[in-house]
């Protein structure tokens, strides 16, 4: 998958309450959740982003709650991909399970600045900074996670498995 | 091959995972499909799981007695939308005849309820669409938080994929100082290693201090393993575990112990004689200080409850501090027993009289204010001391409010003082 967009930069330890505050969890409607994406980290985030934009953050992105509403709200407000130094483990699972592309790249996290235009090849694991004319290394996506992506998410992968065992 | 496998040294976490995927041995990094003993979800996470379950065209759950649905976060329903969410759980439970659905009146904060009711036990593999599912490690179980889609798949298959985590060993030595509890040890540990200090790893909590700690403190410690990024927290089961589980366990259980030469990526030792009551300052659980460094911080609210510290032992501790005293003027203290059983026990022991005499309020079980849901949401600029587990920006209400995390004794003393402080200051 090739993704291209402008970057919104965040720091480390962006928690799930910042990504989607609990006060909005009385619904699981993606469109409704999208309106409040990243609200407690950047109040106007959902209003100012454009389709395809990319979040670049520091370490431990998505720490805290198991709420799948967090990656759902990011995906539903049309962020194409999240790049971070590292991801909290439940957020990491959830992102793959629902099909939100995420990439670990300490180098990209350090060098990309807000507003840079970048291009991401999720399959080859290449991040190109079109503004700065730089390429960054990406930690390879584990084989099994690639399998989940290819299947179209965890539910499809599960269905395939049940089919096979019959 | 069998010989090699049986001589391989494993941690308790590795042994439980191996036993649940039919292998003699597993190693960190290995990917497994594990059988789960209990699958859990609540009123916030179950609706997405139920939608995914239906979207997949599933007709049957894998086992009607192994799926626990607990409407506890916004229940009793705080608004119409929350009512619609809990209704989804109720209807799904009815449709699939789930035996572990807990209606308001039977309900409690999930991670206090499941151990108390003997639904989870030593040696289990438990997954829950709630990050604090790691609590049950206190019983010697492997339990971990996952997302709603993971729960949807597990409700169909009774299985889940895991990468075997590396283990970190924590050894606690010495006697606990006065007013220091499991909460302080885990906050101290998170302060030491940071909110991602155990990322993707198992935290194995051991040592004489833990061996002498009651089950409430053990559950509190494992509850907060996630605040260090861990996959699970786990405590080797022993006589105290046996005592607790006896008469509660609804299913057979098994004690696993780490081999003496099992491999750990890190081993840390703490001398508990040096640990005073700990408070985590805004806005991360790793921002820890000793309570004595914070006695200038004035407060507006105190919350005693949650899956971390809403058990009877916690309420007793708070009551022992506040007995005969009053909550400071313009400060509100909210006490929320975590389950119906805790509620009844507290009432029987006269703890409610102590709280009421002190001008504290008492609520029916709910997660409520811990996540800024209801029953004690903070206004702009307000500051709370809470016995819960997270103090992120906006966690208990307005993004410009502040949460300090502490144990129940410090929380109760702070309510009386109107500022952060210790029970020693009340004398």
HADDOCK unambig.tbl for C-alpha pairs under 7 A between the chains (distance, minus, plus):
assign (segid A and resid 17 and name CA) (segid B and resid 392 and name CA) 6.90 0.50 0.50
assign (segid A and resid 17 and name CA) (segid B and resid 395 and name CA) 6.39 0.50 0.50
assign (segid A and resid 18 and name CA) (segid B and resid 393 and name CA) 6.77 0.50 0.50
assign (segid A and resid 22 and name CA) (segid B and resid 371 and name CA) 6.15 0.50 0.50
assign (segid A and resid 22 and name CA) (segid B and resid 372 and name CA) 6.58 0.50 0.50
assign (segid A and resid 22 and name CA) (segid B and resid 373 and name CA) 6.72 0.50 0.50
assign (segid A and resid 23 and name CA) (segid B and resid 372 and name CA) 6.49 0.50 0.50
assign (segid A and resid 23 and name CA) (segid B and resid 373 and name CA) 6.01 0.50 0.50
assign (segid A and resid 25 and name CA) (segid B and resid 44 and name CA) 6.48 0.50 0.50
assign (segid A and resid 26 and name CA) (segid B and resid 44 and name CA) 6.93 0.50 0.50
assign (segid A and resid 26 and name CA) (segid B and resid 81 and name CA) 5.50 0.50 0.50
assign (segid A and resid 26 and name CA) (segid B and resid 82 and name CA) 5.03 0.50 0.50
assign (segid A and resid 27 and name CA) (segid B and resid 81 and name CA) 6.51 0.50 0.50
assign (segid A and resid 28 and name CA) (segid B and resid 48 and name CA) 6.58 0.50 0.50
assign (segid A and resid 40 and name CA) (segid B and resid 393 and name CA) 6.90 0.50 0.50
assign (segid A and resid 40 and name CA) (segid B and resid 394 and name CA) 6.87 0.50 0.50
assign (segid A and resid 40 and name CA) (segid B and resid 399 and name CA) 6.15 0.50 0.50
assign (segid A and resid 60 and name CA) (segid B and resid 196 and name CA) 6.35 0.50 0.50
assign (segid A and resid 64 and name CA) (segid B and resid 227 and name CA) 6.74 0.50 0.50
assign (segid A and resid 65 and name CA) (segid B and resid 130 and name CA) 6.67 0.50 0.50
assign (segid A and resid 65 and name CA) (segid B and resid 131 and name CA) 5.15 0.50 0.50
assign (segid A and resid 66 and name CA) (segid B and resid 129 and name CA) 6.13 0.50 0.50
assign (segid A and resid 66 and name CA) (segid B and resid 130 and name CA) 5.16 0.50 0.50
assign (segid A and resid 66 and name CA) (segid B and resid 131 and name CA) 4.79 0.50 0.50
assign (segid A and resid 66 and name CA) (segid B and resid 145 and name CA) 6.36 0.50 0.50
assign (segid A and resid 66 and name CA) (segid B and resid 146 and name CA) 5.95 0.50 0.50
assign (segid A and resid 66 and name CA) (segid B and resid 147 and name CA) 5.47 0.50 0.50
assign (segid A and resid 67 and name CA) (segid B and resid 45 and name CA) 6.51 0.50 0.50
assign (segid A and resid 67 and name CA) (segid B and resid 147 and name CA) 6.36 0.50 0.50
assign (segid A and resid 68 and name CA) (segid B and resid 147 and name CA) 5.57 0.50 0.50
assign (segid A and resid 68 and name CA) (segid B and resid 148 and name CA) 6.23 0.50 0.50
assign (segid A and resid 88 and name CA) (segid B and resid 199 and name CA) 6.82 0.50 0.50
assign (segid A and resid 88 and name CA) (segid B and resid 229 and name CA) 6.39 0.50 0.50
assign (segid A and resid 89 and name CA) (segid B and resid 200 and name CA) 5.96 0.50 0.50
assign (segid A and resid 90 and name CA) (segid B and resid 145 and name CA) 6.89 0.50 0.50
assign (segid A and resid 90 and name CA) (segid B and resid 146 and name CA) 5.64 0.50 0.50
assign (segid A and resid 90 and name CA) (segid B and resid 147 and name CA) 6.69 0.50 0.50
assign (segid A and resid 94 and name CA) (segid B and resid 147 and name CA) 5.66 0.50 0.50
assign (segid A and resid 97 and name CA) (segid B and resid 149 and name CA) 6.57 0.50 0.50
assign (segid A and resid 155 and name CA) (segid B and resid 56 and name CA) 6.66 0.50 0.50
assign (segid A and resid 155 and name CA) (segid B and resid 153 and name CA) 6.27 0.50 0.50
assign (segid A and resid 158 and name CA) (segid B and resid 153 and name CA) 6.63 0.50 0.50
